Amino acid sequence: MPIKRNRCGRAMCQFPVDEGMQCDNCKRWFHSMCTNLTPAAYKRCCKPLANWLCNDCCSTTKLRITEAIATLSGALKLMDCKRPPPQKNTDYCSDSDDVASVIDKTAHVPDATLPISECSTAQKNTHHITDTQVAPTILDEPSSDGNGKTAVKKRRTRGRKPAAPVAQGLAEQASSTPVSSRQTNPTKISEEDANEWRTVVSRKKRDKDNTSATPPKKDRNTLTPQGKKVTESKPDLSDRSLILHKVEESLALDPKTRFEHDLNLVKPLLDKLLPQTVSGITIHSVYRIGQKPDPTVSEPVRLLKVVLNSKAERDAILSNSHILKGSGIYVRADLSLADRVKRQAAALELSERRRNGEKNLKIKGFRVVRVRSLMIPKPLWVGRGSTNLN
């Protein structure tokens, strides 16, 4: 019986899925490329306890969450509408979250003989406007009609600034009311708080402008080694330097003694390699490359670097480097940092291939190449009339 193969759930794909990911909601299979996931996210979703939803299921889930939030917000608004009406002689409104302005009776309440419509006209320009929604304003002693209903004025705020008489009336009411009998409204902002807030904001803005205009100065003494910038780099002297291999090294403890020993060995070597057309060369420095060897352990001799005055002097010495053939000492030109990295990688490859049993290998142009072996190991004499080559 043939094995049933699932097809990709993507609309534009529909190819069989040999290896992919399954949606935890609709149980459809998708190719790794059809999931629109990065390699890191795909690896995390492949774990046993991880969950993954396709794009269609994600859209449906988001729609359900949006509908649930809308239903919850509607229920909260309905609960706010069913709250009990506010009690009399209160200085704040609890019917809504909007700020209700408390109007001083002596300064703002019109005559009790006026009807409700005229009271609304008289109070039109005396309310403290702080929001953009319709909210009721409760008076200190609200007027009542014959049925005993409280006169409540509806107002629509448009972001207008409070009038000066309102602020003056609030100040007089605050000064006349004892401190112990006052009730604070956390949603109410006084004029002093607003002025203080403007001062703080302007001060922060001024400090920010000053900071952007003049960047802070860094103290060199407080900087960490990671924070210090390298302003001066060492000059590259590889184009006028020589590297000497297998030059005997002194085991003396005194650095000066070791330096004099190396210098005395370098002088006759350079004199031997110096062409007849060159009168002399200038040596700037002579030093060993690498750490000092341990006398108790047999280690290879460190390389000896010689820095000359110019590139022409180095080329003149290298032109006669074949003279040292058979002496056990090898001289070559110094390499730059990039070339040293390439040569080190080639040396590692050469040693590894030799350990694997390969032969006739050498480094040429920073690459490991195979040398063709000679068919005739030594010169062969062929006499006249000889028939054999033995």
Contacts in CASP RR format, 6 or more apart in sequence:
PFRMAT RR
TARGET T0000
AUTHOR 0000-0000-0000
METHOD contacts of the structure
MODEL  1
MPIKRNRCGRAMCQFPVDEGMQCDNCKRWFHSMCTNLTPAAYKRCCKPLA
NWLCNDCCSTTKLRITEAIATLSGALKLMDCKRPPPQKNTDYCSDSDDVA
SVIDKTAHVPDATLPISECSTAQKNTHHITDTQVAPTILDEPSSDGNGKT
AVKKRRTRGRKPAAPVAQGLAEQASSTPVSSRQTNPTKISEEDANEWRTV
VSRKKRDKDNTSATPPKKDRNTLTPQGKKVTESKPDLSDRSLILHKVEES
LALDPKTRFEHDLNLVKPLLDKLLPQTVSGITIHSVYRIGQKPDPTVSEP
VRLLKVVLNSKAERDAILSNSHILKGSGIYVRADLSLADRVKRQAAALEL
SERRRNGEKNLKIKGFRVVRVRSLMIPKPLWVGRGSTNLN
5 16 0 8 1.000
5 17 0 8 1.000
5 18 0 8 1.000
6 16 0 8 1.000
6 17 0 8 1.000
6 28 0 8 1.000
6 29 0 8 1.000
7 14 0 8 1.000
7 15 0 8 1.000
7 16 0 8 1.000
7 17 0 8 1.000
7 29 0 8 1.000
8 14 0 8 1.000
8 15 0 8 1.000
8 16 0 8 1.000
8 17 0 8 1.000
8 29 0 8 1.000
8 30 0 8 1.000
8 31 0 8 1.000
8 34 0 8 1.000
9 28 0 8 1.000
9 29 0 8 1.000
9 30 0 8 1.000
9 34 0 8 1.000
9 54 0 8 1.000
10 30 0 8 1.000
10 31 0 8 1.000
10 34 0 8 1.000
13 31 0 8 1.000
13 34 0 8 1.000
15 31 0 8 1.000
17 29 0 8 1.000
17 30 0 8 1.000
17 31 0 8 1.000
19 32 0 8 1.000
20 29 0 8 1.000
20 30 0 8 1.000
20 31 0 8 1.000
20 32 0 8 1.000
20 35 0 8 1.000
21 29 0 8 1.000
21 30 0 8 1.000
21 32 0 8 1.000
21 35 0 8 1.000
21 42 0 8 1.000
21 45 0 8 1.000
21 46 0 8 1.000
21 52 0 8 1.000
22 28 0 8 1.000
22 29 0 8 1.000
22 30 0 8 1.000
22 52 0 8 1.000
23 29 0 8 1.000
23 30 0 8 1.000
23 52 0 8 1.000
23 53 0 8 1.000
23 54 0 8 1.000
23 57 0 8 1.000
24 51 0 8 1.000
24 52 0 8 1.000
24 53 0 8 1.000
25 53 0 8 1.000
25 54 0 8 1.000
25 57 0 8 1.000
25 61 0 8 1.000
26 54 0 8 1.000
26 56 0 8 1.000
26 57 0 8 1.000
28 54 0 8 1.000
30 54 0 8 1.000
32 42 0 8 1.000
35 42 0 8 1.000
35 45 0 8 1.000
35 52 0 8 1.000
35 54 0 8 1.000
36 55 0 8 1.000
37 45 0 8 1.000
44 50 0 8 1.000
45 51 0 8 1.000
45 52 0 8 1.000
53 61 0 8 1.000
80 96 0 8 1.000
80 97 0 8 1.000
83 94 0 8 1.000
83 95 0 8 1.000
85 95 0 8 1.000
86 93 0 8 1.000
86 94 0 8 1.000
86 95 0 8 1.000
86 138 0 8 1.000
88 141 0 8 1.000
88 142 0 8 1.000
89 140 0 8 1.000
89 141 0 8 1.000
90 138 0 8 1.000
90 183 0 8 1.000
91 102 0 8 1.000
91 140 0 8 1.000
91 183 0 8 1.000
91 185 0 8 1.000
92 100 0 8 1.000
92 102 0 8 1.000
92 183 0 8 1.000
92 185 0 8 1.000
92 188 0 8 1.000
93 99 0 8 1.000
93 100 0 8 1.000
93 135 0 8 1.000
93 136 0 8 1.000
93 137 0 8 1.000
93 138 0 8 1.000
95 136 0 8 1.000
96 135 0 8 1.000
96 136 0 8 1.000
97 187 0 8 1.000
98 130 0 8 1.000
98 131 0 8 1.000
98 133 0 8 1.000
98 135 0 8 1.000
99 128 0 8 1.000
99 130 0 8 1.000
99 131 0 8 1.000
99 135 0 8 1.000
99 185 0 8 1.000
99 187 0 8 1.000
99 188 0 8 1.000
100 135 0 8 1.000
100 136 0 8 1.000
100 137 0 8 1.000
100 138 0 8 1.000
101 127 0 8 1.000
101 128 0 8 1.000
101 129 0 8 1.000
101 130 0 8 1.000
101 137 0 8 1.000
101 166 0 8 1.000
102 138 0 8 1.000
102 140 0 8 1.000
102 170 0 8 1.000
102 173 0 8 1.000
103 109 0 8 1.000
103 123 0 8 1.000
103 126 0 8 1.000
103 127 0 8 1.000
103 137 0 8 1.000
103 139 0 8 1.000
103 140 0 8 1.000
103 166 0 8 1.000
104 140 0 8 1.000
104 169 0 8 1.000
104 170 0 8 1.000
104 172 0 8 1.000
104 173 0 8 1.000
105 139 0 8 1.000
105 140 0 8 1.000
105 141 0 8 1.000
107 165 0 8 1.000
107 168 0 8 1.000
107 169 0 8 1.000
107 172 0 8 1.000
108 123 0 8 1.000
108 126 0 8 1.000
108 139 0 8 1.000
108 165 0 8 1.000
108 166 0 8 1.000
108 169 0 8 1.000
109 139 0 8 1.000
109 140 0 8 1.000
109 141 0 8 1.000
109 143 0 8 1.000
110 118 0 8 1.000
110 119 0 8 1.000
110 122 0 8 1.000
110 123 0 8 1.000
112 143 0 8 1.000
114 122 0 8 1.000
116 143 0 8 1.000
116 145 0 8 1.000
116 151 0 8 1.000
119 143 0 8 1.000
119 151 0 8 1.000
119 153 0 8 1.000
120 153 0 8 1.000
123 137 0 8 1.000
123 153 0 8 1.000
125 163 0 8 1.000
126 163 0 8 1.000
126 165 0 8 1.000
126 166 0 8 1.000
127 137 0 8 1.000
127 155 0 8 1.000
127 166 0 8 1.000
128 162 0 8 1.000
128 166 0 8 1.000
128 170 0 8 1.000
129 155 0 8 1.000
129 157 0 8 1.000
129 158 0 8 1.000
129 159 0 8 1.000
129 160 0 8 1.000
129 161 0 8 1.000
129 162 0 8 1.000
130 157 0 8 1.000
130 159 0 8 1.000
130 162 0 8 1.000
130 189 0 8 1.000
131 157 0 8 1.000
131 159 0 8 1.000
132 157 0 8 1.000
132 158 0 8 1.000
132 159 0 8 1.000
133 157 0 8 1.000
134 154 0 8 1.000
134 155 0 8 1.000
134 156 0 8 1.000
134 157 0 8 1.000
135 155 0 8 1.000
135 157 0 8 1.000
136 152 0 8 1.000
136 153 0 8 1.000
136 154 0 8 1.000
136 155 0 8 1.000
137 152 0 8 1.000
137 153 0 8 1.000
137 155 0 8 1.000
138 152 0 8 1.000
139 151 0 8 1.000
142 150 0 8 1.000
142 151 0 8 1.000
142 152 0 8 1.000
143 150 0 8 1.000
143 151 0 8 1.000
144 150 0 8 1.000
144 151 0 8 1.000
145 151 0 8 1.000
167 191 0 8 1.000
174 182 0 8 1.000
220 228 0 8 1.000
236 336 0 8 1.000
237 284 0 8 1.000
237 307 0 8 1.000
237 334 0 8 1.000
238 334 0 8 1.000
238 335 0 8 1.000
238 336 0 8 1.000
239 311 0 8 1.000
239 314 0 8 1.000
239 334 0 8 1.000
240 307 0 8 1.000
240 308 0 8 1.000
240 309 0 8 1.000
240 310 0 8 1.000
240 311 0 8 1.000
240 313 0 8 1.000
240 314 0 8 1.000
241 305 0 8 1.000
241 306 0 8 1.000
241 307 0 8 1.000
241 308 0 8 1.000
241 314 0 8 1.000
241 333 0 8 1.000
241 334 0 8 1.000
242 305 0 8 1.000
242 306 0 8 1.000
242 308 0 8 1.000
242 314 0 8 1.000
242 317 0 8 1.000
242 318 0 8 1.000
242 331 0 8 1.000
242 332 0 8 1.000
242 333 0 8 1.000
242 334 0 8 1.000
243 289 0 8 1.000
243 303 0 8 1.000
243 304 0 8 1.000
243 305 0 8 1.000
243 306 0 8 1.000
243 331 0 8 1.000
243 332 0 8 1.000
243 333 0 8 1.000
243 334 0 8 1.000
244 266 0 8 1.000
244 269 0 8 1.000
244 303 0 8 1.000
244 304 0 8 1.000
244 305 0 8 1.000
244 306 0 8 1.000
244 329 0 8 1.000
244 330 0 8 1.000
244 331 0 8 1.000
245 301 0 8 1.000
245 303 0 8 1.000
245 329 0 8 1.000
245 330 0 8 1.000
245 331 0 8 1.000
245 332 0 8 1.000
246 301 0 8 1.000
246 328 0 8 1.000
246 329 0 8 1.000
246 330 0 8 1.000
247 262 0 8 1.000
247 265 0 8 1.000
247 266 0 8 1.000
247 269 0 8 1.000
247 301 0 8 1.000
247 304 0 8 1.000
247 329 0 8 1.000
248 265 0 8 1.000
248 301 0 8 1.000
249 258 0 8 1.000
249 261 0 8 1.000
249 262 0 8 1.000
249 288 0 8 1.000
249 293 0 8 1.000
249 301 0 8 1.000
249 302 0 8 1.000
249 304 0 8 1.000
250 257 0 8 1.000
250 258 0 8 1.000
250 261 0 8 1.000
250 262 0 8 1.000
251 295 0 8 1.000
252 258 0 8 1.000
252 261 0 8 1.000
258 288 0 8 1.000
259 286 0 8 1.000
259 287 0 8 1.000
262 286 0 8 1.000
262 287 0 8 1.000
262 288 0 8 1.000
262 304 0 8 1.000
263 283 0 8 1.000
263 286 0 8 1.000
266 283 0 8 1.000
266 286 0 8 1.000
266 304 0 8 1.000
266 306 0 8 1.000
269 324 0 8 1.000
269 329 0 8 1.000
269 331 0 8 1.000
270 281 0 8 1.000
270 283 0 8 1.000
270 306 0 8 1.000
270 317 0 8 1.000
272 323 0 8 1.000
272 324 0 8 1.000
273 317 0 8 1.000
273 320 0 8 1.000
273 321 0 8 1.000
273 323 0 8 1.000
273 324 0 8 1.000
273 331 0 8 1.000
274 280 0 8 1.000
274 281 0 8 1.000
274 316 0 8 1.000
274 317 0 8 1.000
274 320 0 8 1.000
275 316 0 8 1.000
275 319 0 8 1.000
275 320 0 8 1.000
278 313 0 8 1.000
278 316 0 8 1.000
281 308 0 8 1.000
281 309 0 8 1.000
281 313 0 8 1.000
281 316 0 8 1.000
281 317 0 8 1.000
282 308 0 8 1.000
282 309 0 8 1.000
282 313 0 8 1.000
283 306 0 8 1.000
283 307 0 8 1.000
283 308 0 8 1.000
283 309 0 8 1.000
284 307 0 8 1.000
284 308 0 8 1.000
284 309 0 8 1.000
285 305 0 8 1.000
285 306 0 8 1.000
285 307 0 8 1.000
286 304 0 8 1.000
286 305 0 8 1.000
286 306 0 8 1.000
286 307 0 8 1.000
287 304 0 8 1.000
287 305 0 8 1.000
288 302 0 8 1.000
288 303 0 8 1.000
288 304 0 8 1.000
288 305 0 8 1.000
289 302 0 8 1.000
289 303 0 8 1.000
289 304 0 8 1.000
289 305 0 8 1.000
290 302 0 8 1.000
290 303 0 8 1.000
293 299 0 8 1.000
293 302 0 8 1.000
305 334 0 8 1.000
308 314 0 8 1.000
308 317 0 8 1.000
314 333 0 8 1.000
317 331 0 8 1.000
318 331 0 8 1.000
318 332 0 8 1.000
318 333 0 8 1.000
321 331 0 8 1.000
321 332 0 8 1.000
324 330 0 8 1.000
324 331 0 8 1.000
335 343 0 8 1.000
339 366 0 8 1.000
342 366 0 8 1.000
343 363 0 8 1.000
343 366 0 8 1.000
345 366 0 8 1.000
346 363 0 8 1.000
346 365 0 8 1.000
346 366 0 8 1.000
346 367 0 8 1.000
346 368 0 8 1.000
347 363 0 8 1.000
349 368 0 8 1.000
350 361 0 8 1.000
350 362 0 8 1.000
350 363 0 8 1.000
350 368 0 8 1.000
353 361 0 8 1.000
353 368 0 8 1.000
354 361 0 8 1.000
358 370 0 8 1.000
360 370 0 8 1.000
360 371 0 8 1.000
360 372 0 8 1.000
360 373 0 8 1.000
361 368 0 8 1.000
361 369 0 8 1.000
361 370 0 8 1.000
361 371 0 8 1.000
362 368 0 8 1.000
362 369 0 8 1.000
362 371 0 8 1.000
363 369 0 8 1.000
380 389 0 8 1.000
382 389 0 8 1.000
END
